[in-house]
Amino acid sequence: MEMAYRERWKAEIAEMRRVLAGFAMTEERKWGKPTYTVDGKNIVILQGFKEYFGLGFFQGALLKDSKKVLVQLGQVHAARVMKFTSVKEITAKAATIKAYVREAIAVEQAGLRMEQKKTSDYPVPQELTARFRKEPRLKRAFEALTPGRQRSYLYHFAAAKQSATRVARIEKAVPAIFAGRGFLERR
């Protein structure tokens, strides 16, 4: 599998490789993308998207980010991305990129990791609590799910701003919960 939008970001990939060349990292191909490692541990990954080219930091949440250039995509836990739209931008930020990569290598070599969120850290929407009271079988089925599956549902339900939407999301998820599947799992 090739990196998405490889042709579109060809020059940016080449420039980022040039910026990263001075580091004692190994470039490997993981998930179809150039991934830089130290002692087999992932440090950064080059990612082409439709709107931007990204330098992804696997433990980015642990970096100081003094320049406020790292972005969290979706609900990822530790990874963060530095976004670029041109070679010129990568060249202009080369010193910042290098400083962040140096810090990322130090974080990895120190073995630092983000503390995993526990299921109890996620709020249980009152609509789900009410549904559990009405239907204890659903509560038992939900509690039988793995903690990760429980967290994905809780996150999905709580992300809805309106009660009616939370109720609709819960209703739609009921068959999958009874089947023991997670929120993003296909049949």
QUIPEKA-V930213 format. One record per pair of residues at least 12 apart in sequence whose ideal C-beta (glycine too) atoms are under 7 Angstrom apart, sorted by the first residue. I is the first residue (numbers start at 1). J is the second residue. Records with the same first field share a line. If there is no record, write none. Layout:
I: J / J
This chain:
1: 32
2: 32
3: 32 / 33 / 48
4: 48 / 49
5: 48 / 49 / 50
6: 48
8: 48
9: 48 / 53
11: 87
12: 53 / 84 / 87 / 90
13: 46
15: 87 / 90 / 91
16: 46 / 55 / 90
19: 90 / 94 / 97 / 98
20: 36 / 101
23: 101
24: 38
25: 37 / 38 / 43
33: 45 / 46 / 47
34: 46
38: 105 / 108 / 109
41: 108
42: 58
43: 58 / 101 / 104 / 105 / 108
44: 56 / 57 / 101 / 104
52: 83 / 84 / 85
53: 84
54: 81 / 82 / 83
55: 81 / 82 / 97
56: 79 / 81
57: 70 / 79 / 80 / 100 / 104
58: 78 / 79
59: 78 / 104 / 107 / 108 / 112
60: 78 / 79 / 80
61: 78 / 80 / 114
62: 78 / 107 / 112 / 114
63: 100 / 103 / 104 / 107
64: 103
67: 96
69: 82 / 96
70: 82
71: 83
75: 155
77: 114 / 117
78: 114
82: 97 / 100
117: 151
119: 147 / 150 / 151
122: 151 / 154 / 155 / 158
123: 158
124: 154
125: 157 / 158 / 166
127: 163 / 166 / 167 / 170
128: 157 / 170
131: 170
138: 174 / 177
141: 177 / 178
142: 177
144: 180
145: 177 / 180
148: 182
149: 182
152: 182 / 183 / 184
153: 173 / 183
156: 169 / 183
157: 169 / 170
